[in-house]
């Protein structure tokens, strides 16, 4: 699953032009780091009242799941707090309420995303993927409000032939620019047709020289 991506074209003016977002931006809009990880703020583009809006949301839906420790009083596993960053099962009730409501679908801008390839623990090669023809690309995302502020996650699908040898489990759902409006407005079953592997021939893979290098 994709848990690390880059957004190096982070100027708000560039984002506004690319996504047709009208200024002014929210006064509390912060600027995310150029390299993004779960539980960190990321840019989000969503539809509101017929117009596109640029927001910043924390990456990952909170979820409580049974842990390994058992509560001696109840005999049941103690629930622990986790974050779910990728939407894998679009039929799951956990995601369905966000998916069926077009207002809860969104675009997550990025310039490249990464996956670790096979290898020994601590020595797995890191590969970066991008779309060379697009300075800014979009993940198909969903968001929801929480007491701590809005959160976002993005969809994954089966990998294309470029990603599969490196990460055979899944790849993020990338949207063509001409499909972005459909993702934000269409009925759910029509929108989910877009949850498909992105064409390999339009993408590029680059081996990271230093997997531990993080842009700041």
Secondary structure, DSSP 8 states (H G I E B T S, - for coil): ---EEE-----HHHHHHHHT--S---TT-----SEEETTSEEEEEEEETTEEEEEEEEESEEEEEEEEEEETTTTEEEEEEEEE-EE--TTSHHHHHHHH-GGGEEEEEESEEEEE-S-STT---EEEEE-TT-SSEEEEEEEE--TT--EEEEEEE---HHHHTT-SS-EE-EE-GGGHHHHHHS-HHHHHTT-S---GGG-EEEE-S-TT----
